[in-house]
């Protein structure tokens, strides 16, 4: 890619995009659907955009994870094995994406986003009360978590929402705690993915480092909101993000004109 086309104005825009994405991703997931299109619009090849996106995104999820742990919304012992399995899934997914056409995933993403949006729209009222788990912690740890980690390594947008939803639907965890857990697992998937993208040389450091700072600022601000937000408001944000992402993909695929 010709880096001479990256102007100061474009760098400022990408920084602002990263701040907003870090904020939204910490609250509801979906930050990648804000940053990846922005990076692709600079003229980056898809894999380079994915790699640079992962490089800049891991600091946001890392900042959010530290905040959740410091505020004792979760403990490291609760999530350490979940993080490990998310990391493993992400590494495998990121290796696989080096050898396939990323566009093959485009038809899967809208379907999953629709399912998430519908679930949050019609699920029983979210609260700070946990419900009965449908599967054991071990089953969740070795199935759903690495599978979502694999998806994150392959492409990524919406991973935070997928992780939150899986914890609620399969483990009966209340919304705020599920969202906090999702931050730590998303951090693990981002780290695994970044390592592989760095090995394959699919990162532009100048852009990635600048957007890292933006992600950190956005995630830090959103982490404080997450600790005080009404579960109903968080649920509305998740639903809105899912359907906005779905609309964006529908236009991208040519389904809406």
N, C-alpha and C positions, 0 to 999 in steps of 0.2 A: 504494500500500500504506500502511496506517495504521501508522506507526512507533511509536505509543504501546504497541503490543502487544509490543514488543521489551523485555523486562525485563532486569534485571541478571543474574538467574539464567540466562536464556536466552543472554545474551552469554557467560557463563562456560562454558556447555555448548558453544557454538559454538567458543570458543577451544580447549577440550579436544579437540573433534572435529578442528579444524584441525591440532593438534599430531600427533595419531594419523595423520591422513590424510597429512601431510607425511612422516612416518616411513615408512609403508607405500608411498606413491607412489615415494619415492626408491629403495626396495629392489626393488619388484616392479610398480609401476604400480597403477592402480585407485583412486587417492585420490579421484577425482571421484565414484565410486560410494559414498563415505562422506560427502563434503561436500554433494553436490547433494540427496540425500534430506533431510539435516538442514536445509538452507536452505528447501526446499519445505515442510517441516513448520512453518516459521514463518508460513506463509500467503503467501509470495511467489508471484507469477505465474511460470510456467516460464522465460520469457525473462529476467526480472529475476534469478531464481535462477541461471541459466546465466551471466549477465554478472557477478554478484557473485562467483560461484565462480571464474570466470577471473581476476578482479581479485585475489582472495586467493591463487590458486594459483600465479601466475607468480613470486612471491617464493620459494616453495619450490623450484620447478624451477631458478630462478636461483641460489639458494644451493647446491643440489646441483651445478649446472654449474660454478660457481666452484671448489668443492671438487675436482671431478674434474680440472679444468685445473691447479689448484695442485699436486695430487699427481701430475701428469703421467701419469695413466691414459690420457689422450688429449691431443692438441694441437689448438689452434684451427685450424691449417691442415688438419687431418684432417676437421673438421666444418663449416667455415665455409660451404661451398656447400650442404651438407646442411641446415644451419640456414636458409639463405636460401630454399631450395625448400620447406621445412616451413612457413616464415613465409608464403610466397605462398599455399600451399594452405589454410592456416588463415584467412587474410584472405578468400579467396573463399568458403570454407565458412561463415564467420560472417556474411558479407553475405547469403548464401542463406537462412540459418536465420531471418533477420528476416521472411521472407515465406512460410514454410511451417509446417505443424503439426508441432511437435517429436515428437509421439507417433508419427509415421510411422516414426521410426527404431527404435522399441521392438522390432520383430520382427527387426531385423538384428543387434542387439547380442548377444542370447543365442547366436545361431548362431556369431558370430565368437569369443565367449568360449569356447564349447565346443570350437571348432577349436584355439584356443590351448592350452587345458588338455590336450587329447588329444595335441597335438604335443609339449608339454613332458613329458608323462607317458611317451610311447613313443619319444621321440627318443634317439639314442645318448647315452651318458653325457657330460654337459657337463664341460668341463675348460678349462684355460687354453691349449689348443692350437687354433689356427684350422684350419678345414677348407677344402676347395676351394670357391671362389665359383661360384655358378650363373649369375649375371649380372654384367655389368661395373659398375664404380663409377658411370659416367655413366648407364647404364640405371636403376640403383637410384635415383640422385639425381633423375632426371626422371620417374620413374613411381611407385614405392612410397612415397617420402618425401612428395611433394606430395599423393598420395591419402590417406595417413594424416593429413597436416596438414589436409586438407579435412574428414575425419571429425572431427578434434578441434575444428575451428571450428563444425561442425554440432552436435556434442553433447559428445564428449570422453572420458567414462570409459573407462579401459582403454588410452588412447593410449600410455602408457609401455610397457605390455606389448606392444602391437602393434609399436612401433618396435624394441624389443629383439628380438622374434621375427623381424621382417623382416631385421634385420642378421645374425642367426644363420643363418636359413634361406636367404637369397638371397646374402649376401656371405661366409658361412663364418666370421664373426667369433666369437671365443670369448665366453662368457656374460658375464663381468665387464666386458670392454671394450664389448660390445654394450649392456649396461645403462648404462654411463657415457656412451656416445654418445647413447643415447636421452634422457638427462637434458638434454643441450644442445639436441637437436632439439625436445623437449617445451617447453623454455624459449622457443624461437623461435615455436612454435605458440601458446603462451600469450600472448606479447607481441602477435602479430598479432591474435589474437582480442580481447584487451583493448582495443586501439585502436579496433576497430569497435564493440564494446559501449559504450565511452565516447562515441563519436560519436552512437550511438542513445540514449544516456541510460539504459542498462540496468544500472546499478551502484548499490548502496547503499554509500556510502563508509564509514559508521561501522562497519558489520559487516565490510566487506571489509578495512579496515585492521587491525581487531582480529584477524581470522583470518589475515591476512598474517603477523603476529608469530608466531602459532601454527605456521603452515606453515614459517617460517624455522627455528624451534627444532626441529621434527620432522625437517626435511630435513638440518639440520646434524648432529644425532645419528646419523641413518641413514647419512649419507655416510661417517662413520668406520667403521660396521659394514660397509658395502659394500666398503671397501678391504681388509678382513680376512676377509670371509665366505667359507666354503667354497662353491665353485660348486654342489655338490650341495644345500646348504642353501638357496641362492638359488633354485635350480630348484624345490624343495619349496614355497617361499613363492609363487613365480609360479603353480604349479599350484593351491595352496590358494586364492589370491586369485581365480583364474579361475573355479573351481567355486563359491566362495562368492558371487561376483557373479552367476553363472548361477542359483544357487538363489534369490537375492534377486529377480532379474528374473522368475523363474518364479512366485514368490508374487505379485509385483506384477501380472503379467499374468493371474493366476488359474489357472495351469496346475497348481498344487500345492495345490488346496483353497481 
